[in-house]
Amino acid sequence: MAVPTPILKMTGITKQFPGVKALSNVNFRLFPGEVHALMGENGAGKSTLIKVLTGVYSIDEGAVEMEDKRVSITGPLEARRVGISTVYQEVNLCPNLSVAENISIGREPRKLGRIQWKKLNRDADKLLKERLNLSIDVTLPLQSYSVAIQQLIAIARALSISAKVLILDEPTSSLDQNEVQQLFAVMRKLKSEGMAILFVTHFLDQVYEMSDRLTILRNGELEGEYLAAELPKFELVLKMIGKELKLLDELPMLSEEHKEKTGGTMLTASGLGRKGAIRPFDLAIRKGEVVGLAGLLGSGRTEMARLLFGADRPDEGKLAVATAGRPVKSPRSAIRQGLAFCSENRKTEGIIDDLTVRENIILALQATRGWFKPISRKKQEEIAESYIQMLNINPKNAEHLIKNLSGGNQQKVLLARWLLTQPELLILDEPTRGIDVGAKAEIQKLVLSLAKQGMAVLFISSELEEVIRVSDRVAVLRDRSIVKELAGEQINQQQIMQAMAGG
């Protein structure tokens, strides 16, 4: 049996940014009439590979071939010219224009310089019905329709320019189950017509429902290419995370004595959920307890944290701080009731680049006091100096701009900011991402120390060894749901990864 020829072939792709090699000698193949899933955790290189393929980034080394011919993709227009089209998670069409206009934008049928509106609408209607089994009013504005329909319209636009390769980047992240199945029906139809589909998603069940082949990236390198039918879910998770999980042996595990001393309930979530973000869940966190959240990227960990802090509004369920007996309705009410939240994205949701270390540290405390009760400069300096010493923040100068500190020291400044508010519950979302091993060890030791002093901690990390080492209990998430809760001796790599993989 002859081996089919790839419609797309990427060979030895290398892309480097200052201080970071995002892709290193990566190979990738895509065949006609297949759905190919691109897999990998955060930082694996998936986004960079797609941006290379769509001309957003140029490559430092390597080659791209379409239908056995080498191509130079210098920008998105060139990508579309060779037959590559992308539908992003956030639909990048024009909501104020009609469906038909969005499909034909820039290529409207004209006669004597004037747009032929009847033909434009007729062609759009025919394309949607014949290729996507979609019957809608194409004269209505795009914003009249749901996200799911908008994504199908984006796919229709790709078909209208004769795309041979369709990249679907997290297309199901904002869809409900019925909408997902509607999209999948379209994908199957296009696949049967010979379309090559590159599918990026974090939902493992969807990967196995739709994919013929998988390519796994890890730390910017190719881990391997596999037939989906021949790679069990558990093996996939192992390959994405890495088989060698190196523990920081200098850190003590939580002692049995500590686990027996956890106090009363600090926070309770009952049936709490938000459509498109996290399915309804129950969770209680006790004083002096570290609760870990484990799950692959996109499993719902951050979405859960944001609901617990009141940063996002739930569609259903209840959330209350047990000690206060009041619901958490917003970040302001959360802070007033003793909650603190260190976001996973310290660059955009944490540090204020152009402020000093001192100014960044006192922000949350000043917010709780109100801007009409300013903290004196002398008091600010005393506070900053105290936390710089306590958390070993370097450099020691509180007047340094925070943007000039290393990632680990920026993270310590954010911890100082929230510890200053004396929270009863500290939510840490990826507190050690992108920092060196020494800084990781210091932050993990701090978490254990805070728990021993009676603080409740919700600890989120993509690194299983961290979750295992610091947690009293672990809630495992998959596809936006808590699928298992582990405690004591149950907390181990095997149990967590089996739950993440689905059994």
KOLDRENLUM-613628 format. One line per 2 residues: number of its first residue (from 1); their letters; for each residue z, x, y of C-alpha. Coordinates in nm, 2 decimals. Layout:
<recs>
NUM> A> Z,X,Y  ...
</recs>
This chain:
<recs>
1> MA> 0.00,0.00,0.00  -0.11,0.15,0.33
3> VP> 0.16,0.21,0.59  0.09,0.01,0.91
5> TP> 0.02,0.19,1.23  0.29,0.16,1.50
7> IL> 0.17,-0.01,1.81  0.42,0.20,2.01
9> KM> 0.54,0.55,1.93  0.79,0.76,2.13
11> TG> 0.83,1.12,2.02  1.09,1.38,2.12
13> IT> 1.20,1.18,2.43  1.45,1.37,2.64
15> KQ> 1.59,1.26,2.97  1.85,1.45,3.17
17> FP> 2.05,1.36,3.48  2.27,1.60,3.67
19> GV> 2.54,1.71,3.42  2.44,1.45,3.16
21> KA> 2.17,1.45,2.89  2.11,1.07,2.85
23> LS> 1.85,1.11,2.58  1.80,1.41,2.35
25> NV> 1.49,1.44,2.13  1.48,1.07,2.05
27> NF> 1.20,0.92,1.83  1.12,0.55,1.82
29> RL> 0.85,0.34,1.65  0.76,-0.03,1.70
31> FP> 0.52,-0.21,1.47  0.30,-0.52,1.54
33> GE> 0.45,-0.85,1.41  0.81,-0.73,1.39
35> VH> 1.14,-0.78,1.57  1.30,-0.44,1.61
37> AL> 1.67,-0.42,1.73  1.78,-0.13,1.94
39> MG> 2.15,-0.07,1.87  2.42,0.15,2.01
41> EN> 2.75,0.13,2.20  2.80,0.19,2.57
43> GA> 2.65,0.52,2.67  2.44,0.55,2.36
45> GK> 2.12,0.57,2.56  1.97,0.22,2.50
47> ST> 1.92,0.14,2.87  1.78,0.48,2.94
49> LI> 1.52,0.45,2.66  1.41,0.11,2.79
51> KV> 1.38,0.24,3.15  1.17,0.53,3.02
53> LT> 0.95,0.28,2.83  0.91,0.06,3.13
55> GV> 0.84,0.34,3.38  1.16,0.31,3.57
57> YS> 1.25,0.67,3.47  1.01,0.96,3.40
59> ID> 1.07,1.17,3.09  1.17,1.54,3.10
61> EG> 1.02,1.60,2.75  0.84,1.40,2.49
63> AV> 0.54,1.17,2.46  0.47,0.80,2.45
65> EM> 0.17,0.65,2.26  0.03,0.30,2.26
67> ED> -0.21,0.22,1.97  -0.25,0.59,1.89
69> KR> -0.34,0.68,2.25  -0.10,0.89,2.46
71> VS> -0.01,0.71,2.78  0.17,0.82,3.10
73> IT> 0.40,0.54,3.21  0.47,0.62,3.58
75> GP> 0.61,0.28,3.68  0.66,-0.08,3.59
77> LE> 0.30,-0.17,3.69  0.16,0.10,3.46
79> AR> 0.39,-0.03,3.18  0.24,-0.38,3.22
81> RV> -0.11,-0.23,3.23  -0.07,-0.07,2.89
83> GI> 0.07,-0.40,2.75  0.45,-0.36,2.78
85> ST> 0.65,-0.64,2.94  1.02,-0.69,2.98
87> VY> 1.25,-1.00,3.00  1.59,-0.90,3.13
89> QE> 1.93,-1.06,3.09  1.92,-1.16,3.45
91> VN> 1.58,-1.33,3.49  1.39,-1.15,3.76
93> LC> 1.15,-1.42,3.88  1.15,-1.62,4.20
95> PN> 1.37,-1.92,4.18  1.23,-2.10,4.49
97> LS> 0.87,-2.09,4.35  0.73,-2.33,4.10
99> VA> 0.72,-2.26,3.73  0.34,-2.22,3.75
101> EN> 0.36,-1.99,4.05  0.60,-1.77,3.87
103> IS> 0.38,-1.74,3.56  0.07,-1.64,3.77
105> IG> 0.23,-1.47,4.07  0.00,-1.20,4.20
107> RE> -0.29,-1.33,3.98  -0.34,-1.68,4.11
109> PR> -0.69,-1.83,4.05  -0.88,-1.84,4.38
111> KL> -1.20,-1.97,4.51  -1.33,-1.86,4.85
113> GR> -0.99,-1.70,4.91  -0.79,-2.02,4.85
115> IQ> -0.55,-2.07,4.55  -0.68,-2.33,4.31
117> WK> -0.36,-2.52,4.26  -0.48,-2.77,4.00
119> KL> -0.61,-2.48,3.78  -0.30,-2.28,3.83
121> NR> -0.08,-2.57,3.72  -0.31,-2.67,3.43
123> DA> -0.33,-2.31,3.29  0.05,-2.28,3.31
125> DK> 0.11,-2.61,3.13  -0.14,-2.52,2.86
127> LL> 0.02,-2.17,2.80  0.37,-2.32,2.77
129> KE> 0.27,-2.59,2.53  0.04,-2.39,2.31
131> RL> 0.23,-2.06,2.29  0.59,-2.17,2.34
133> NL> 0.60,-2.54,2.23  0.75,-2.61,2.57
135> SI> 0.66,-2.92,2.76  0.80,-2.92,3.12
137> DV> 0.69,-3.01,3.47  0.54,-2.68,3.59
139> TL> 0.52,-2.79,3.95  0.90,-2.80,3.99
141> PL> 1.09,-2.49,4.13  1.21,-2.25,3.86
143> QS> 1.57,-2.30,3.97  1.54,-2.66,3.85
145> YS> 1.57,-2.54,3.49  1.84,-2.38,3.28
147> VA> 1.87,-2.01,3.22  1.73,-2.06,2.87
149> IQ> 1.41,-2.23,3.01  1.38,-1.96,3.27
151> QL> 1.38,-1.69,3.01  1.10,-1.88,2.82
153> IA> 0.91,-1.89,3.14  0.96,-1.51,3.18
155> IA> 0.82,-1.47,2.83  0.52,-1.70,2.92
157> RA> 0.45,-1.47,3.22  0.45,-1.17,2.98
159> LS> 0.20,-1.36,2.75  -0.02,-1.44,3.05
161> IS> -0.08,-1.07,3.12  -0.16,-1.01,2.75
163> AK> 0.15,-0.81,2.66  0.14,-0.64,2.32
165> VL> 0.50,-0.53,2.34  0.78,-0.76,2.45
167> IL> 1.12,-0.62,2.54  1.40,-0.87,2.53
169> DE> 1.71,-0.72,2.70  2.02,-0.92,2.61
171> PT> 1.83,-1.25,2.63  2.11,-1.45,2.46
173> SS> 2.41,-1.34,2.66  2.41,-1.65,2.88
175> LD> 2.28,-1.91,2.63  2.47,-2.16,2.41
177> QN> 2.39,-2.19,2.04  2.12,-2.45,2.08
179> EV> 1.94,-2.25,2.35  1.97,-1.94,2.13
181> QQ> 1.79,-2.12,1.84  1.52,-2.24,2.09
183> LF> 1.46,-1.88,2.19  1.46,-1.76,1.83
185> AV> 1.20,-2.02,1.74  0.97,-1.88,2.01
187> MR> 1.04,-1.52,1.89  0.94,-1.62,1.54
189> KL> 0.62,-1.78,1.66  0.52,-1.47,1.87
191> KS> 0.61,-1.24,1.58  0.38,-1.45,1.35
193> EG> 0.10,-1.40,1.60  0.14,-1.02,1.58
195> MA> 0.36,-0.96,1.89  0.59,-0.65,1.87
197> IL> 0.93,-0.74,2.00  1.20,-0.50,2.10
199> FV> 1.53,-0.69,2.08  1.85,-0.57,2.25
201> TH> 2.17,-0.76,2.18  2.53,-0.69,2.10
203> FL> 2.56,-0.99,1.86  2.55,-0.87,1.51
205> DQ> 2.48,-1.21,1.35  2.18,-1.24,1.58
207> VY> 2.06,-0.89,1.49  2.05,-0.98,1.12
209> EM> 1.91,-1.33,1.18  1.61,-1.20,1.37
211> SD> 1.55,-0.83,1.31  1.32,-0.66,1.06
213> RL> 1.41,-0.31,1.16  1.69,-0.13,1.35
215> TI> 1.70,0.18,1.55  2.05,0.32,1.62
217> LR> 2.13,0.55,1.91  2.46,0.73,1.95
219> NG> 2.56,0.96,2.24  2.20,0.99,2.36
221> EL> 2.07,1.09,2.01  1.88,0.91,1.74
223> EG> 2.12,0.82,1.46  1.85,0.67,1.25
225> EY> 1.59,0.40,1.18  1.66,0.14,0.91
227> LA> 1.53,-0.18,0.76  1.77,-0.46,0.85
229> AE> 1.77,-0.59,0.49  1.88,-0.25,0.36
231> LP> 2.17,-0.18,0.60  2.49,-0.38,0.56
233> KF> 2.68,-0.48,0.87  2.97,-0.26,0.79
235> EL> 2.74,0.04,0.76  2.58,-0.05,1.09
237> VL> 2.91,-0.05,1.27  3.00,0.28,1.12
239> KM> 2.68,0.44,1.23  2.71,0.30,1.59
241> IG> 3.07,0.42,1.63  3.04,0.74,1.44
243> KE> 3.18,0.82,1.09  3.42,1.09,1.22
245> LK> 3.69,0.92,1.43  3.89,1.21,1.57
247> LL> 4.25,1.12,1.64  4.46,1.29,1.92
249> DE> 4.72,1.42,1.68  4.95,1.54,1.96
251> LP> 5.03,1.17,2.05  5.31,1.00,1.86
253> ML> 5.23,0.66,1.70  5.44,0.36,1.81
255> SE> 5.77,0.38,1.62  5.90,0.11,1.40
257> EH> 6.21,0.11,1.62  6.00,0.02,1.92
259> KE> 5.81,-0.25,1.74  6.13,-0.42,1.65
261> KT> 6.24,-0.42,2.02  5.96,-0.62,2.17
263> GG> 6.10,-0.90,2.39  6.02,-1.26,2.47
265> TM> 5.67,-1.39,2.55  5.53,-1.27,2.87
267> LT> 5.19,-1.46,2.88  5.04,-1.73,2.68
269> AS> 4.68,-1.85,2.65  4.61,-2.17,2.46
271> GL> 4.25,-2.27,2.38  4.13,-2.07,2.68
273> GR> 3.76,-2.03,2.71  3.46,-2.00,2.94
275> KG> 3.11,-2.11,2.85  2.87,-1.82,2.80
277> AI> 3.16,-1.57,2.82  3.43,-1.62,2.56
279> RP> 3.49,-1.90,2.31  3.83,-2.07,2.32
281> FD> 4.11,-1.85,2.20  4.49,-1.84,2.16
283> LA> 4.68,-1.53,2.25  5.05,-1.45,2.33
285> IR> 5.17,-1.12,2.47  5.53,-1.02,2.45
287> KG> 5.74,-0.79,2.68  5.74,-0.43,2.56
289> EV> 5.44,-0.49,2.34  5.10,-0.32,2.34
291> VG> 4.82,-0.56,2.23  4.49,-0.39,2.16
293> LA> 4.15,-0.56,2.18  3.89,-0.42,1.95
295> GL> 3.53,-0.51,1.92  3.18,-0.39,1.98
297> LG> 3.03,-0.39,2.33  2.95,-0.75,2.42
299> SG> 3.21,-0.90,2.19  3.40,-1.06,2.47
301> RT> 3.68,-0.81,2.54  3.62,-0.78,2.92
303> EM> 3.55,-1.15,2.95  3.89,-1.22,2.79
305> AR> 4.07,-0.98,3.02  3.91,-1.13,3.33
307> LL> 4.02,-1.48,3.22  4.37,-1.36,3.16
309> FG> 4.39,-1.21,3.51  4.24,-1.52,3.68
311> AD> 3.93,-1.32,3.79  3.71,-1.58,3.62
313> RP> 3.78,-1.95,3.59  3.81,-2.10,3.24
315> DE> 3.62,-2.41,3.15  3.89,-2.52,2.91
317> GK> 4.24,-2.44,2.79  4.56,-2.33,2.96
319> LA> 4.70,-1.99,3.08  5.05,-1.94,3.19
321> VA> 5.30,-1.66,3.26  5.59,-1.77,3.04
323> TA> 5.86,-1.60,3.26  5.73,-1.79,3.57
325> GR> 5.63,-2.11,3.39  5.33,-2.14,3.62
327> PV> 4.96,-2.12,3.55  4.74,-1.83,3.65
329> KS> 4.46,-1.96,3.88  4.34,-1.65,4.06
331> PR> 4.39,-1.28,4.09  4.63,-1.34,4.38
333> SA> 4.85,-1.57,4.17  4.83,-1.33,3.88
335> IR> 4.96,-1.04,4.09  5.24,-1.26,4.23
337> QG> 5.34,-1.34,3.88  5.36,-0.98,3.77
339> LA> 5.01,-0.91,3.63  4.79,-0.61,3.70
341> FC> 4.43,-0.54,3.60  4.25,-0.20,3.58
343> SE> 3.88,-0.29,3.54  3.65,-0.10,3.31
345> NR> 3.42,-0.02,3.60  3.63,0.20,3.82
347> KT> 3.33,0.29,4.04  3.24,-0.06,4.15
349> EG> 3.56,-0.26,4.08  3.83,0.00,4.12
351> II> 3.82,0.29,4.36  3.72,0.26,4.72
353> DD> 3.50,0.57,4.76  3.55,0.65,5.12
355> LT> 3.93,0.61,5.12  4.18,0.88,5.05
357> VR> 4.40,0.90,4.73  4.69,0.77,4.94
359> EN> 4.50,0.47,5.07  4.37,0.38,4.73
361> II> 4.72,0.39,4.58  4.88,0.16,4.83
363> LA> 4.60,-0.11,4.83  4.75,-0.35,4.58
365> LQ> 5.10,-0.33,4.71  4.98,-0.39,5.07
367> AT> 4.78,-0.69,4.94  5.10,-0.84,4.79
369> RG> 5.28,-0.80,5.12  5.00,-0.94,5.33
371> WF> 4.81,-0.75,5.61  5.06,-0.86,5.87
373> KP> 5.34,-0.65,5.71  5.18,-0.31,5.70
375> IS> 5.34,-0.03,5.50  5.43,0.25,5.74
377> RK> 5.23,0.57,5.72  5.55,0.76,5.63
379> KQ> 5.63,0.52,5.34  5.27,0.55,5.22
381> EE> 5.29,0.92,5.21  5.62,0.91,5.02
383> IA> 5.48,0.66,4.77  5.16,0.86,4.72
385> ES> 5.35,1.19,4.67  5.58,1.03,4.41
387> YI> 5.30,0.89,4.20  5.08,1.20,4.23
389> QM> 5.37,1.40,4.08  5.46,1.13,3.82
391> LN> 5.11,1.10,3.69  5.00,1.46,3.74
393> IN> 4.71,1.37,3.97  4.50,1.66,4.08
395> PK> 4.44,1.78,4.34  4.79,1.72,4.47
397> NA> 4.67,1.64,4.82  4.70,1.27,4.89
399> EH> 4.46,1.30,5.18  4.17,1.40,4.95
401> LI> 3.89,1.14,4.94  3.91,0.98,4.59
403> KN> 3.54,1.01,4.53  3.59,1.39,4.51
405> LS> 3.83,1.36,4.22  3.73,1.38,3.85
407> GG> 3.70,1.06,3.65  4.03,1.11,3.48
409> NQ> 4.22,1.16,3.81  4.05,0.86,3.96
411> QK> 4.17,0.66,3.67  4.53,0.79,3.72
413> VL> 4.50,0.68,4.09  4.41,0.33,3.98
415> LA> 4.70,0.32,3.74  4.93,0.44,4.02
417> RW> 4.80,0.15,4.24  4.90,-0.11,3.98
419> LL> 5.22,0.05,3.87  5.34,0.05,4.23
421> TQ> 5.34,-0.34,4.21  5.59,-0.31,3.92
423> PE> 5.39,-0.54,3.69  5.53,-0.71,3.39
425> LL> 5.19,-0.72,3.22  4.93,-0.44,3.26
427> IL> 4.57,-0.51,3.15  4.38,-0.19,3.09
429> DE> 4.01,-0.23,3.03  3.86,0.10,2.90
431> PT> 4.11,0.32,3.08  3.99,0.64,2.92
433> RG> 3.61,0.59,2.93  3.43,0.90,3.06
435> ID> 3.73,1.12,3.10  3.83,1.44,2.91
437> VG> 4.05,1.46,2.61  4.35,1.60,2.80
439> AK> 4.34,1.31,3.05  4.30,1.06,2.77
441> AE> 4.62,1.20,2.60  4.81,1.17,2.93
443> IQ> 4.70,0.81,2.98  4.78,0.71,2.62
445> KL> 5.13,0.87,2.65  5.18,0.67,2.97
447> VL> 5.09,0.35,2.79  5.35,0.42,2.52
449> SL> 5.61,0.51,2.77  5.55,0.19,2.98
451> AK> 5.58,-0.02,2.66  5.91,0.14,2.57
453> QG> 6.04,0.05,2.91  5.96,-0.31,2.85
455> MA> 5.62,-0.36,3.01  5.36,-0.57,2.82
457> VL> 5.03,-0.40,2.79  4.68,-0.53,2.70
459> FI> 4.48,-0.23,2.59  4.10,-0.25,2.56
461> SS> 3.90,0.04,2.43  3.57,0.11,2.25
463> EL> 3.74,0.40,2.07  3.91,0.27,1.76
465> EE> 4.14,0.57,1.73  4.30,0.48,2.07
467> VI> 4.35,0.12,1.98  4.50,0.21,1.64
469> RV> 4.73,0.47,1.79  4.89,0.27,2.07
471> SD> 4.89,-0.10,1.95  5.16,-0.31,1.81
473> RV> 4.90,-0.58,1.74  4.53,-0.58,1.75
475> AV> 4.30,-0.88,1.81  3.95,-0.81,1.68
477> LR> 3.66,-0.98,1.86  3.31,-1.05,1.74
479> DR> 3.04,-1.25,1.91  3.28,-1.38,2.18
481> SI> 3.55,-1.49,1.94  3.88,-1.36,1.81
483> VK> 3.80,-1.33,1.44  4.12,-1.15,1.32
485> EL> 4.46,-1.04,1.44  4.63,-0.74,1.27
487> AG> 4.98,-0.61,1.29  5.18,-0.32,1.14
489> EQ> 5.02,-0.15,0.84  4.72,-0.38,0.87
491> IN> 4.61,-0.19,1.18  4.36,0.07,1.04
493> QQ> 4.00,0.17,1.08  3.88,-0.01,0.77
495> QI> 4.04,-0.35,0.85  3.92,-0.34,1.21
497> MQ> 3.56,-0.24,1.13  3.53,-0.50,0.85
499> AM> 3.64,-0.77,1.10  3.40,-0.64,1.36
501> AG> 3.12,-0.64,1.11  3.20,-0.99,0.98
503> G> 3.37,-0.93,0.64
</recs>
